[in-house]
Amino acid sequence: MRDGRDLAESLRQIAALPRGPVRDEALRRCVDPYVQVVDTNAVCEFTGLRLADMWRYFRHTWITPYFSTPGRKLWILIRDRAAPNHPVVGIGALGSAIVQLSPRDRWIGWSSEEFLARLRGDPSARWAKWLDRSLSKLIAGIYVRDFLADGVVSRAALCRPTDTDVERLRKLSVAERQLHYLYPKRHAHKGTAATGPMADWKAQAKSHLFRSKRAGMLALLLQARRQLLAAGFTKPVTSDLRRALDKRGAQDAIRTVLRHTKAAHVGVDVMDITVCGAIAPYNALLGGKLVALLMASPEVEGAYRARYESAQSVIASSMAGKPVRRRPNLVLLGTTSLYDVAPAQYNRLRVPAQLLGGSDGSELAYLPLGTTAGFGSYHFSRETMATLEWVLARQQRGRPVNSIFGEGVNPKLRKVRTALDLLGFPSDAVLQHRSPRVIYAVPLASNFREVLIGLTTRSQAILPAGPSGTVALIDYWRSRWLSGRIERFETLGAVEGHTLSFPVRHGARVTLPADPAEDPLFALGAEPAEGLTQANSDGQPPLPSPALYPVAPAIAS
């Protein structure tokens, strides 16, 4: 942590300088942030602390609790090399994107009705080839050897399916799903042996869970192929696409292809900013805007790509029966506000790309898209969740939710809904916490829509790759926001209130709940000593009176 008194004094001297290059250079010597990626078991060179422990510590200063979620993730520390030990400016994290988010999906072009309207307005050969290529690629990504051996489908049915072929696959999917509920074999789906680099993906594909998923998905895709053929879409040409768009069956088929295309990109090419904020004393200096900008920096995008470029996708590999590596092509970030009002750190956060070395006319921006529906499970206590788990465990037909990767999205929400329904509660009403949040999107590539639809794999980045783009973002924040902020008397007063010398008063400290039983002064049942207050006026843990710790005479002199 950085001492606020020293920082405030330095900033007061800089505030006396005229705005411009001279002040900006002085600010750079006073506050010089950089990005540090939190790698497993990496240790801080200054303190000897694990970076992950440092990140977790400062995350405890947030109002909301932190819950680990499955999927891809990347933790970030923003540190200040201008001060001893490089104190932490703020923290951030990327996580796999929420799968269903209506305002975002409509804006991207993943909403089926808007997508069909787009095709009707431009029934070109480009879209016809996209439809044919996407459907064939989705079918080719499913392991089918066991289905062929069992006579569930034939090679010919993969090209020209019938209603009977589709119905057999649907029945198999239901039967395998029920077997999974009864015999989930959670140990077979968890751990590095099941999902690591040496995993037996063919064995995973043949498990009850993934036999059900493969049969169900193949039934949908073959039904889509049958509907397109019936509508006259036999070749990827403009005339066939125009003819098919008038048929309801073909429209349903396009919806199926679009939905599964979206599933292949969300959580890989789209990530959510799950943690983003500054800690004291930098939060008073609009450090939250700095952290938000750096979460969209080329350096963070490069760190994400480096971490996952050779990673095997668990679900895709289990569906294909072989290793599948989905190359990270991060083109869009998403996030939401903590409450139903726009947070200051995202408000009017726009940077012209030309100032950062990017193309003229584009910008890096946090774009508000609307609000969530105020629907979820965060308002349920741990005790309630434990009771609902007990309700699910008593089901004789097996547990429908086992928190296994691949069972479905948002297992916590599905657990709550299933248990509430079993108890006879109106789950839709109970899950409505009526606390909507503002949804933001941060495009990282100018052609992000084409990438996320599957029209191209070549992204056109808004900011130049490499460290220069990150440095430019920091310089822009320093001149655009920090330079003006230090001219406020109340801001510097807030900064200097965070002290690291006695008496310690710092907003980045995690305040532990008072427990007299753990205090050594009370270990033998003694009464609280005089001079030991119950709490300080600023809410920090009680500070002992100096009289309780007498100083040796030699030292005192």
C-alpha positions in Angstrom: 0.0 0.0 0.0 1.1 3.6 -0.6 1.2 6.1 2.2 -1.3 8.9 1.4 0.5 11.7 3.2 3.6 11.4 1.1 1.6 11.0 -2.1 -0.6 14.0 -1.3 2.4 16.2 -0.5 4.1 15.3 -3.8 0.8 16.0 -5.7 0.4 19.4 -4.0 3.8 20.5 -5.4 2.9 19.2 -8.8 -0.4 21.0 -8.8 1.5 24.3 -8.6 3.0 23.6 -12.0 1.2 24.8 -15.1 -0.8 22.2 -17.0 1.1 20.7 -19.9 4.2 18.6 -20.6 6.0 19.8 -17.5 3.2 18.8 -15.2 2.7 15.5 -17.0 6.3 14.5 -16.6 6.3 15.4 -12.9 3.1 13.3 -12.6 4.8 10.4 -14.3 7.7 10.5 -11.8 5.1 10.5 -9.0 2.6 8.0 -10.3 3.9 5.4 -12.8 1.5 2.5 -13.2 2.1 -0.8 -15.0 0.3 -4.1 -15.5 1.3 -7.2 -13.7 -0.4 -10.5 -14.6 -1.1 -12.8 -11.7 0.4 -16.2 -12.6 0.1 -19.3 -10.5 2.6 -19.3 -7.6 4.3 -16.2 -8.9 5.9 -14.2 -6.1 6.3 -10.4 -5.6 10.0 -9.5 -5.9 9.7 -6.8 -3.3 7.6 -8.4 -0.6 8.0 -12.2 -1.1 4.2 -12.5 -1.1 2.4 -14.6 -3.7 0.7 -12.3 -6.2 -2.5 -14.4 -6.0 -2.6 -13.7 -2.2 -2.1 -10.0 -2.8 -4.9 -9.9 -5.3 -7.2 -11.9 -3.0 -6.4 -9.6 -0.1 -7.4 -6.4 -1.9 -10.5 -8.1 -3.3 -11.7 -8.5 0.3 -11.9 -4.7 0.5 -14.9 -4.8 -2.0 -18.4 -4.7 -0.7 -19.6 -7.8 -2.5 -18.1 -11.3 -1.8 -16.0 -13.0 -4.5 -17.1 -16.4 -5.8 -14.9 -18.4 -8.1 -16.6 -19.3 -11.4 -15.7 -22.0 -13.9 -14.2 -21.2 -17.2 -11.3 -19.0 -18.3 -10.0 -16.3 -16.0 -7.2 -13.9 -15.8 -6.3 -11.8 -12.7 -4.5 -8.5 -13.0 -2.6 -6.2 -10.5 -2.0 -2.6 -11.4 1.1 -1.4 -9.6 3.0 1.8 -9.2 6.8 1.7 -9.9 7.2 5.3 -8.8 7.0 4.3 -5.1 9.0 1.9 -2.9 7.9 -1.7 -3.2 5.7 -0.8 -6.1 2.3 -0.5 -4.2 -0.9 -1.8 -5.7 -3.0 0.8 -7.6 -5.9 -1.5 -8.3 -7.0 -4.9 -9.3 -8.9 -6.4 -12.2 -10.1 -9.8 -13.5 -11.4 -11.3 -16.7 -13.7 -14.2 -16.7 -15.8 -16.2 -19.2 -18.6 -14.1 -20.5 -22.2 -14.6 -19.5 -23.9 -16.8 -22.1 -27.3 -15.2 -22.2 -27.6 -11.4 -22.0 -30.3 -10.0 -24.3 -29.2 -6.4 -24.7 -25.7 -7.4 -25.5 -26.8 -10.2 -27.9 -29.1 -7.9 -29.8 -26.3 -5.3 -30.1 -23.7 -7.8 -31.3 -26.1 -9.4 -33.8 -26.6 -12.7 -32.0 -30.4 -12.2 -31.7 -32.2 -14.4 -34.1 -34.9 -12.0 -35.3 -32.4 -9.2 -36.0 -30.1 -11.7 -37.7 -32.9 -13.0 -40.0 -33.8 -9.5 -40.9 -30.2 -8.8 -41.8 -30.1 -11.9 -44.1 -33.4 -10.8 -45.8 -31.9 -7.4 -46.5 -28.7 -9.0 -47.9 -29.3 -12.6 -49.1 -25.8 -12.7 -50.7 -23.5 -15.6 -51.6 -21.3 -14.6 -48.7 -24.1 -15.4 -46.2 -25.1 -18.5 -48.1 -21.5 -19.8 -47.8 -21.5 -18.8 -44.2 -24.6 -20.9 -43.5 -23.4 -24.0 -45.3 -19.9 -23.7 -43.8 -21.0 -23.1 -40.3 -23.5 -26.0 -40.3 -20.9 -28.4 -41.7 -18.3 -27.3 -39.2 -20.7 -27.8 -36.3 -21.6 -31.3 -37.4 -18.0 -32.2 -38.0 -17.1 -31.1 -34.4 -19.2 -34.0 -32.9 -17.8 -37.4 -32.2 -20.1 -39.9 -33.9 -18.2 -43.2 -34.1 -20.1 -44.8 -31.3 -23.4 -43.6 -32.8 -22.5 -45.2 -36.1 -21.4 -48.4 -34.4 -24.6 -48.6 -32.4 -26.8 -48.0 -35.5 -28.2 -44.8 -34.1 -27.3 -42.9 -37.3 -25.6 -43.8 -40.6 -23.0 -42.0 -42.7 -25.7 -41.2 -45.3 -27.9 -39.7 -42.5 -25.2 -37.1 -41.7 -25.7 -35.7 -45.2 -29.4 -36.3 -45.8 -31.1 -37.0 -42.4 -34.7 -38.2 -42.0 -37.2 -37.6 -39.2 -36.5 -41.1 -37.9 -32.8 -40.4 -37.6 -33.5 -37.2 -35.7 -36.0 -38.9 -33.4 -33.6 -41.7 -32.5 -31.0 -39.2 -31.5 -33.4 -37.2 -29.3 -34.5 -40.4 -27.5 -30.9 -41.4 -26.9 -30.2 -37.9 -25.5 -33.0 -38.1 -23.0 -32.0 -41.6 -21.9 -28.4 -40.7 -21.5 -29.2 -37.6 -19.5 -31.3 -39.6 -17.1 -28.4 -42.0 -16.6 -26.2 -39.1 -15.9 -28.6 -37.8 -13.2 -28.5 -41.2 -11.5 -24.8 -41.9 -11.9 -23.1 -38.5 -12.4 -19.6 -39.8 -11.6 -18.3 -36.4 -10.7 -14.8 -37.6 -10.1 -14.6 -38.6 -13.8 -15.3 -35.1 -14.9 -13.1 -33.1 -12.5 -9.4 -32.7 -12.0 -6.5 -32.6 -14.4 -6.8 -36.3 -15.2 -10.3 -35.6 -16.7 -9.8 -32.1 -18.2 -6.0 -31.6 -18.3 -3.5 -31.9 -21.2 -3.4 -35.7 -20.8 -7.1 -36.2 -20.6 -8.8 -39.1 -22.5 -11.2 -37.1 -24.5 -12.7 -40.1 -26.2 -13.6 -41.5 -22.8 -15.1 -38.2 -21.9 -17.2 -38.2 -25.1 -18.6 -41.6 -24.2 -19.7 -40.6 -20.7 -23.4 -40.4 -20.1 -23.2 -36.6 -19.9 -21.5 -36.0 -23.2 -23.3 -38.9 -25.0 -26.5 -37.0 -24.1 -25.0 -33.6 -25.2 -23.7 -35.1 -28.4 -26.9 -36.8 -29.3 -29.0 -33.8 -28.5 -26.8 -31.4 -30.4 -26.5 -33.7 -33.4 -30.3 -34.1 -33.5 -30.7 -30.3 -33.6 -28.1 -29.9 -36.4 -29.4 -32.7 -38.5 -32.9 -31.3 -38.1 -31.6 -28.0 -39.3 -29.9 -29.7 -42.3 -33.2 -31.5 -43.1 -35.2 -28.2 -42.9 -32.7 -26.4 -45.2 -32.8 -29.1 -47.8 -36.6 -29.2 -47.7 -36.7 -25.4 -48.2 -34.5 -25.7 -51.4 -31.2 -24.7 -49.9 -29.1 -27.4 -51.7 -26.1 -25.2 -52.7 -24.5 -22.2 -51.0 -25.7 -19.7 -53.6 -27.8 -16.5 -53.4 -30.9 -17.9 -55.1 -31.1 -20.9 -52.7 -30.7 -18.7 -49.7 -33.3 -16.2 -50.9 -35.7 -19.1 -51.5 -35.1 -20.7 -48.1 -35.6 -17.4 -46.1 -39.3 -17.5 -47.0 -39.8 -20.9 -45.3 -40.4 -21.2 -41.6 -38.4 -24.4 -41.3 -35.3 -22.8 -42.9 -35.7 -19.9 -40.5 -35.7 -22.3 -37.5 -32.6 -23.9 -39.0 -30.8 -20.6 -39.3 -31.7 -19.9 -35.6 -30.1 -23.2 -34.6 -26.9 -22.5 -36.6 -26.7 -19.0 -35.1 -27.2 -20.2 -31.5 -24.4 -22.8 -31.8 -22.1 -20.4 -33.6 -22.6 -17.9 -30.7 -21.8 -20.7 -28.2 -18.5 -21.4 -30.0 -17.4 -17.7 -29.6 -18.8 -16.6 -26.2 -16.3 -17.2 -23.4 -13.5 -17.4 -25.9 -13.6 -14.3 -28.1 -15.7 -12.4 -25.6 -14.7 -12.1 -22.0 -16.3 -10.3 -19.0 -14.5 -7.9 -16.7 -15.6 -9.5 -13.4 -13.4 -7.3 -11.1 -12.3 -3.8 -11.8 -11.4 -1.0 -9.4 -8.8 1.0 -7.6 -7.8 0.8 -4.0 -6.9 3.6 -1.5 -5.4 6.1 -1.9 -5.5 5.9 -5.7 -9.3 5.6 -5.8 -9.6 9.3 -4.8 -7.4 10.1 -7.9 -9.8 8.4 -10.4 -7.7 5.3 -10.4 -10.8 3.3 -11.2 -10.8 4.8 -14.7 -7.1 3.8 -15.1 -7.8 0.2 -14.1 -10.8 0.2 -16.5 -8.7 1.4 -19.4 -5.9 -1.0 -18.7 -8.3 -4.0 -18.6 -8.9 -3.2 -22.3 -5.2 -2.6 -23.0 -3.2 -4.6 -25.6 -1.0 -5.9 -22.7 -4.0 -7.6 -21.0 -5.3 -8.9 -24.3 -1.8 -10.3 -25.1 -1.6 -12.0 -21.6 -5.0 -13.6 -22.2 -3.9 -14.9 -25.6 -0.6 -16.2 -24.2 -2.4 -18.1 -21.4 -5.0 -19.8 -23.5 -3.5 -20.1 -27.0 -2.5 -23.8 -26.4 -5.3 -24.6 -24.0 -7.6 -27.5 -24.8 -11.3 -26.5 -24.6 -13.0 -29.0 -22.2 -16.5 -29.0 -23.7 -15.4 -28.8 -27.3 -12.8 -31.6 -26.8 -15.4 -33.8 -24.9 -17.9 -33.3 -27.8 -15.3 -34.1 -30.5 -13.6 -37.0 -28.7 -10.2 -35.4 -29.4 -8.2 -32.3 -28.3 -9.7 -29.1 -29.6 -7.8 -25.8 -29.2 -9.9 -22.7 -29.8 -7.4 -19.9 -30.6 -8.2 -16.9 -28.4 -9.2 -13.9 -30.5 -10.4 -11.4 -27.9 -12.4 -8.8 -29.7 -15.0 -7.7 -27.1 -15.2 -7.2 -23.4 -18.3 -6.9 -21.3 -19.1 -5.9 -17.8 -22.0 -4.6 -15.6 -22.3 -2.0 -12.9 -22.5 -3.1 -9.2 -25.8 -1.3 -8.7 -28.6 0.1 -11.0 -26.7 3.4 -11.6 -23.8 4.0 -14.0 -20.5 3.9 -12.0 -18.3 6.9 -12.2 -15.3 4.9 -13.4 -17.1 3.8 -16.6 -19.0 7.1 -17.2 -17.8 8.9 -20.3 -14.8 6.6 -20.6 -13.8 7.2 -24.2 -10.3 7.5 -25.7 -9.7 8.4 -29.4 -7.7 5.6 -30.9 -5.7 8.1 -33.0 -4.1 9.5 -29.8 -3.0 6.0 -28.9 -1.4 5.1 -32.2 -4.6 3.5 -33.6 -6.7 4.2 -36.7 -8.4 7.6 -37.2 -12.1 7.6 -36.4 -12.2 4.7 -34.0 -12.1 4.9 -30.2 -11.7 2.7 -27.1 -14.9 3.2 -25.2 -17.2 1.7 -22.5 -20.5 1.7 -24.3 -23.7 1.4 -22.2 -26.2 -1.1 -23.8 -29.1 -1.1 -21.3 -29.8 -2.9 -18.1 -30.1 -6.5 -16.8 -33.5 -7.8 -15.9 -32.7 -7.9 -12.2 -32.8 -11.7 -12.2 -30.4 -14.0 -10.3 -29.4 -15.7 -7.1 -27.0 -13.3 -5.4 -29.6 -12.4 -2.8 -29.7 -15.9 -1.4 -27.6 -16.5 1.8 -25.1 -19.3 2.2 -27.5 -21.0 4.7 -30.3 -20.9 2.2 -28.1 -22.3 -0.6 -27.0 -25.1 1.8 -30.6 -26.0 2.5 -31.5 -26.0 -1.2 -28.5 -28.4 -1.8 -30.0 -30.7 0.8 -33.4 -30.6 -1.0 -31.7 -31.6 -4.3 -29.7 -34.4 -2.7 -33.0 -36.1 -1.6 -34.3 -36.6 -5.1 -34.7 -40.3 -5.9 -34.4 -39.7 -9.7 -30.9 -38.2 -9.3 -29.5 -34.8 -9.1 -30.2 -32.7 -12.2 -27.3 -30.3 -11.3 -24.0 -31.6 -10.1 -21.7 -28.6 -10.8 -19.9 -30.5 -13.6 -18.3 -28.5 -16.4 -20.5 -29.2 -19.4 -23.8 -29.8 -17.6 -25.0 -26.3 -18.5 -24.5 -22.7 -17.8 -24.9 -21.0 -14.4 -25.2 -24.2 -12.2 -25.9 -22.1 -9.1 -29.0 -20.5 -10.7 -30.2 -23.8 -12.0 -29.8 -25.4 -8.5 -31.8 -22.6 -6.9 -34.6 -22.8 -9.6 -34.8 -26.6 -9.4 -35.0 -26.7 -5.6 -37.5 -23.9 -5.4 -39.7 -25.7 -8.0 -39.5 -28.9 -6.0 -40.6 -27.1 -2.8 -43.5 -25.5 -4.6 -42.2 -21.9 -4.6 -42.7 -19.6 -7.6 -39.1 -19.6 -8.7 -39.5 -16.9 -11.3 -40.8 -14.5 -8.6 -38.3 -15.5 -5.9 -35.3 -15.1 -8.3 -36.4 -11.6 -9.2 -34.2 -9.5 -6.9 -35.2 -6.3 -8.8 -31.8 -4.8 -8.7 -30.9 -4.3 -12.4 -27.4 -3.4 -13.4 -26.1 -1.3 -16.3 -24.5 -3.4 -19.1 -21.4 -2.2 -20.8 -19.5 -3.4 -23.9 -15.9 -2.6 -24.8 -15.0 -3.3 -28.5 -11.3 -4.2 -28.9 -11.6 -4.7 -32.7 -13.4 -2.6 -35.3 -14.8 -5.8 -37.0 -15.8 -7.6 -33.8 -19.3 -8.4 -35.2 -17.9 -10.2 -38.2 -15.5 -12.2 -35.9 -18.3 -13.2 -33.5 -20.7 -14.3 -36.2 -17.9 -16.4 -37.9 -17.6 -14.4 -41.1 -13.9 -13.9 -40.5 -11.1 -14.9 -38.1 -8.9 -11.9 -38.8 -9.6 -9.2 -36.2 -8.7 -5.5 -36.8 -7.5 -4.3 -33.4 -8.5 -0.7 -32.4 -5.2 -0.2 -30.5 -1.7 -1.2 -31.7 -0.3 -4.4 -30.3 2.6 -4.4 -27.9 3.5 -2.3 -24.8 3.2 1.0 -26.7 -0.6 0.9 -26.6 -0.6 0.3 -22.9 1.9 3.1 -22.2 -0.3 5.5 -24.3 -3.4 4.6 -22.3 -1.6 5.4 -19.0 -0.3 8.7 -20.4 -3.7 9.6 -21.6 -5.2 8.9 -18.1 -2.5 10.9 -16.4 -3.1 14.0 -18.6 -6.8 13.7 -19.0 -7.9 12.8 -15.5 -5.1 12.8 -12.9 -3.7 16.2 -13.9 -7.0 18.0 -13.2 -8.0 15.9 -10.2 -5.0 17.0 -8.1 -6.1 20.6 -8.3 -9.0 19.8 -5.9 -8.3 20.5 -2.3 -10.8 17.8 -1.1 -9.2 15.2 -3.3 -5.7 15.6 -1.7 -7.3 15.7 1.7 -8.9 12.3 1.0 -5.6 11.0 -0.2 -3.6 12.0 2.8 -6.1 10.4 5.1 -4.6 6.9 4.3 -1.5 6.6 6.5 0.9 3.7 7.0 2.7 5.2 10.0 1.3 5.2 13.5 -1.6 5.6 13.9 -2.3 3.5 10.8 -5.5 4.6 9.0 -5.7 3.1 5.5 -8.7 2.3 3.3 -6.9 -0.6 1.6 -6.7 -2.6 4.9 -9.1 -5.5 5.3 -10.9 -4.9 8.6 -11.4 -8.1 10.4 -14.4 -8.6 12.7 -13.6 -8.1 16.3 -13.2 -11.3 18.3 -12.0 -10.8 21.9 -11.4 -14.5 22.3 -8.6 -14.3 19.7 -6.8 -11.4 21.4 -3.9 -12.5 23.5 -4.7 -9.8 26.1 -8.0 -11.7 26.8 -6.6 -15.2 26.5 -6.5 -15.7 30.3 -9.9 -14.2 30.9 -8.6 -10.8 31.8 -10.8 -7.8 31.6 -10.1 -5.3 28.7 -7.2 -3.1 29.8 -7.7 0.6 30.1 -6.7 2.4 27.0 -7.9 -0.4 24.6 -10.8 1.2 22.8 -13.5 -0.9 21.1 -13.2 0.8 17.8 -11.7 3.9 16.2 -13.8 6.7 14.8 -12.9 5.7 11.2 -14.1 2.1 11.7 -10.6 0.6 11.8 -9.7 -2.2 14.3 -9.0 -0.9 17.9 -5.6 0.5 18.5 -3.9 -0.2 21.9 -2.7 2.6 24.1 1.1 3.1 24.0 1.0 2.6 27.8 0.1 -1.0 27.3 3.5 -1.6 25.7 6.1 0.1 27.9 9.4 1.0 26.1 12.7 -0.2 27.5 14.5 2.7 29.3 17.6 2.4 27.1 15.5 2.7 24.0 13.4 5.5 25.4 16.5 7.6 26.2 
